Amino acid sequence: MTATGTPTLLGVAAEAALAVPGVAGLQPRLARCLAAAAAATRTDTAPHRMPPEAGIRADRAPDGSGWRIEVRCVLAEGYRALDTARSVHERVRTAVSSHLATHDVAKPVTVAVTVTRVAARPATA
């Protein structure tokens, strides 16, 4: 796959989103979780971990004019959801746009951010 293909853009977007203060992780879509659970074997004793890219979806715009990126993030407790989602939006849009420009592909990037939940702080002992 090329440097501007979907798998590469997923990694760029995931790295940018995870770098935002207040983002505890990325939440995979339900279909991805179900597929991973169905693929697991009974003899597999290692816990299955989803890659961070599983919380990102990247699709070309229907008319081929650019990219649509969907980010599903889990927030850390104590951060304002709106501020964190705005930061994720800007950072992902900037990172993906910069990545595309580096490879001489100037395409518009649209980003949608969904906060799926707030992760509670671990209890102190």
C-alpha positions in Angstrom: 0.0 0.0 0.0 1.2 3.5 -0.7 2.2 6.1 1.9 -1.2 7.8 1.4 -3.3 4.6 1.6 -5.9 3.9 4.2 -3.6 1.8 6.6 -1.0 4.6 6.7 -3.6 7.3 7.3 -5.1 5.3 10.2 -1.8 5.2 11.9 -1.2 8.9 11.4 -4.6 9.8 12.7 -4.3 7.4 15.7 -0.9 8.8 16.7 -2.2 12.3 16.5 -5.4 11.6 18.5 -3.5 9.7 21.3 -1.1 12.6 21.7 -4.0 14.9 22.8 -4.0 15.4 26.6 -7.2 13.8 28.0 -7.4 11.0 25.5 -7.2 7.7 27.3 -7.5 5.5 24.2 -9.3 4.9 21.0 -12.5 2.8 20.9 -12.9 0.3 18.1 -16.2 0.1 16.3 -18.6 -2.7 17.4 -18.1 -4.6 14.1 -14.4 -4.7 14.6 -14.8 -6.0 18.2 -17.1 -8.7 17.1 -14.9 -9.8 14.3 -11.9 -10.0 16.6 -13.9 -12.0 19.1 -15.1 -14.4 16.4 -11.6 -14.9 15.1 -10.2 -15.9 18.5 -9.6 -19.5 19.1 -10.3 -21.4 22.4 -6.7 -22.4 22.8 -5.5 -18.8 22.6 -4.7 -17.8 26.2 -3.0 -14.5 25.4 -5.3 -11.5 25.8 -6.3 -10.0 22.5 -5.4 -6.3 22.1 -6.8 -4.1 19.4 -4.3 -1.8 17.7 -5.0 1.9 18.3 -5.9 2.2 14.6 -9.0 0.2 15.3 -10.6 3.4 16.7 -10.1 5.2 13.5 -12.0 5.0 10.2 -10.8 6.6 7.0 -12.8 6.6 3.8 -12.4 8.6 0.6 -15.1 11.1 0.0 -17.8 9.7 -2.4 -16.7 12.0 -5.2 -13.0 11.2 -4.6 -12.2 14.8 -3.6 -10.7 14.0 -0.2 -10.7 12.0 3.0 -13.3 11.5 5.8 -11.7 10.5 9.1 -13.8 9.2 12.0 -12.1 9.1 15.5 -13.8 7.3 18.4 -12.0 8.2 21.5 -12.2 7.4 25.2 -11.5 10.3 27.5 -9.7 10.3 30.8 -11.7 11.5 33.7 -11.2 15.1 34.7 -11.1 16.6 31.1 -13.8 18.6 29.4 -15.2 16.5 26.6 -15.8 19.4 24.3 -12.3 20.9 24.6 -10.7 17.5 24.2 -12.8 16.6 21.2 -11.9 19.9 19.5 -8.2 19.3 20.2 -8.5 15.8 18.7 -10.3 17.2 15.7 -7.6 19.8 15.0 -4.7 17.6 15.7 -5.9 14.8 13.5 -6.9 17.1 10.7 -3.5 18.8 10.8 -1.6 15.5 11.0 -3.4 13.8 8.1 -3.3 17.0 5.9 0.4 17.3 6.6 1.0 13.6 5.8 -0.9 13.9 2.5 1.0 17.2 1.6 4.3 15.5 2.3 3.4 13.0 -0.4 2.2 15.6 -2.8 -1.5 14.7 -2.4 -3.3 17.9 -1.4 -6.8 16.6 -0.6 -9.3 18.1 1.8 -9.7 16.2 5.1 -12.9 16.1 7.1 -12.7 14.8 10.7 -15.5 13.7 12.9 -14.8 13.0 16.6 -17.0 10.8 18.8 -16.4 10.5 22.5 -17.5 7.0 23.4 -17.0 7.1 27.1 -15.0 8.6 30.0 -12.5 6.2 31.6 -12.6 6.4 35.4 -9.3 7.0 37.2 -7.9 3.8 38.7 -8.5 3.5 42.5 -5.5 4.2 44.6 -4.4 1.6 47.1 
